[in-house]
Amino acid sequence: MVGLLGRTRSRSTRRPSTAHQQHGAHEGKHRRGPSNGRRSALGGRSVAGQVFVLQVAVVLLLVVAAVVALVLQVRHDSTQEARGRSLAVAETFANAPGTRAALSAPDPSAVLQPSAEAARKASKVDFIVVLNTDAIRYTHPKPDRIGKKFVGTTAPVLAGHSITEQINGTIGPLVQATVPIKAPDGKVVGMVSAGITTANVGGAADRQLPLVLGAAAVALALATASTALVSRRLLRQTHGLGPYEMTRMYEHHDAVLHSVREGVIIVGGEGQLLLANDEANRLLDLPADAEARSVEDLGLDAETAELLASGRVATDEVHLVGDRLLAINQRPTDLRGGPAGSVATLRDSTELRALSGRAETARERLKLLYDAGVGIGSGLDVTRTAEELAEVAVPRFADFATVDLADAVLSGQDPDTGTGLRRTASAGIREDAPLYPVGEHITFIPSSPQAHSLRTGEAVVEPDLQDAPGWLDQDRPRATKIVEYGIHSLITVPLRVGPLVMGVVNFWRSQKPEPFDAEDVAFAEELVTRAAVSIDNARRYTREHTMAVTLQRSLLPRSLPEQSALDLAYRYLPAQAGVGGDWFDVLPLPGARVALVVGDVVGHGLLAAATMGRLRTAVNNFSALDLPPDELLGLLDELVGRIDQDELPEGGTAVVTGATCLYAVYDPTTRRCTFARAGHPPPAVVLPDGTVEFAEVPAGPPLGLGGLPFETAELELPEGSRLVLYTDGLVEDRERDIDVGLEMLRSALAGAAPSPEDTCRAVLDAMLPARPSDDIAVIVARTHALGPDRIAEWDVPAEPSAVGEVRSAVTRKLAQWGLEEMTFTTELILSELVTNAIRYGNGSIGVRVLYDRTLICEVFDGSNTSPHLRYAASTDEGGRGLFLVSQMAERWGTRYTPEGKVIWAEQPLP
């Protein structure tokens, strides 16, 4: 290379340099024999001998000086090289693809530590440390130092400058360079420090010193051989190599230099350009007269010119020269006694950087698709799934994303083929974008990209919205605002599952100046295709859930019957995950009594809802028999057992349906309430003074188990008391035990207002989970008493003459109540009922008349035989009494008591 420092033209007229001659000496094939003048050269008395002695002394002095100078120079140059290498390694790692992105990862050390250690070993430095802006280490050759404070100066680096210094660090005295990691906007987001310890820096001199001393000893030995021997050795180095061979060697070297695909530049010690090969001229676009000019006058950018003129060591230092990214490696030529200057090689890394950028983009998009698969469809709500799609796409793929769905999709139905959609979800880097707001119904014109996507099922890209007439015609004023806002490119992708098109997804770009391209369209289609499956699943679930809820609500009471015994309020909340089998009912009974029932079928889904409907119907039918609560639950228990047998699959075992139930009957005339429960939570009673108690009702087994009887409990309630019946979904949840739930319910009832509506509201506000996993049914009933002034009772002797006395007494009572116009029918009904009791009954006979929402006549006797309505023939003398009662009364019937039976009849009030 030394031979190339002079000129690069007129190859045929150049003469080989000494360096070339020395190199060619090793390739020579013809060598001459040694001279016979060695002895004369060794003669000490001759002038040659005196010159020889003087030469030995001079050589010895030069060797000593050379050793001292070399040690100092090597140490100085090693330190300089360490500084340059540390700076180059730090800058290269800081600018490496992925370094800046890794700083924002959840665990930067896990990403950066392996690559930092690999780079450290490859670059032969002692450490590469990545720091955050607080100078806390993310990487270190000793893992226990990760997370600790960095030793060194960081203030200039945080200001955006690189710094090289010699300090006493955690691994000893060292030379280190610290450079900033900058974001695209120039902000410093981290730092990289690389360095070499002083021991390794100075080790080169120590390792070379024995070699230098050995060389000095050899030189002294050679000097004593004689001047002639040295001369002959120099001649022997070029012996057999003539001018033609020297010229050919030089031309070969010159051809290689100018044909390599790396630029080569040689700069002299004064900063002047000595040589530039063809590739360097192309990469730097040098003028024709560049040689012998200062590199700072060649029109290069300031940073590149400064690097080439300085001669400092550089390793893969990237510079932007024109439109090219050049990786520059530079080394000085005087490291081993060569001429002052430096040699730099230039490599075009533009395509490599572009390829690396595309690989990084592909990696990010694969990560985005993975995140979309995990984050989209976390629930079964159509709207929430659409929102998740928009949130995943922004800002990693688009600056704004909107999802437009057909109204039928939101309700769980199959969409129609129209172009009217509702904006369901929207996400963006800012909230003031002039796009259609969420909730607005949009009718797309046929020329719009969205209508084309809906019609063809294909994605549409609009690279420049300013030149998109179909999109502009949709809404000119809004389109103008969107363009002025900075949104300039659009991709519209249909939400399609098979032939079903549910809507469109719009991706908008504003910050990046580049429009969406074909690769972006392919990625958008892949992203939307994955999300479409989740949205379709949510749509199907919504449809099935709506059908099940509709079925369930159709099986529950739509309104409560009119009655005077209780003020009622209720709440029913289906589970979020699916319908269940909770039900409730309010059933008016004869004698102004009211039955309250709350039940819960085990499980969820349509089977539980259908079973609930069957049980509710059965309770309604059994209540018409006016059975005691325990007997009614016994009949329900048998019914559930039969349902299990009906559901028995072929060759399988019975499916245990199972249910719980609480049945209560309140009598306003006595203020007594009778309870029976089958595996259901106990009812709560709130007394007028606010005291809350849970009624001690025997639990009983759940319905369907069979074999065990049910027991009743009876409470006398002060007027104004509140009965609270509920299902277990209110007090029991995955996150709390039922005992905790009962105490929470007690606290909520103690602080609730006295009205049933306020009580329901207070209970749900305090007890309702954020996402109920089970149905919840609550009934609150405030009791009323039927006053003594509305009750008339008489004991009737078992004599026919007593019938007239009963009629007279009833006539007087009806007059007191202002019901004179009902006197005739009431006398007739009581006459027939009392006559039947005297004739066919036994024991004591009693008559009770209740003035409630209807006029109720009751006749008590000690017989347990029930009269039957029959149609008497024209020749029969009797048998028409109950027929007349059925015609005069609105309802009539029989109920049994422990002492006998009661025959009752109700008449509507005028």
Disulfide bonds with the S-S distance in Angstrom:
none
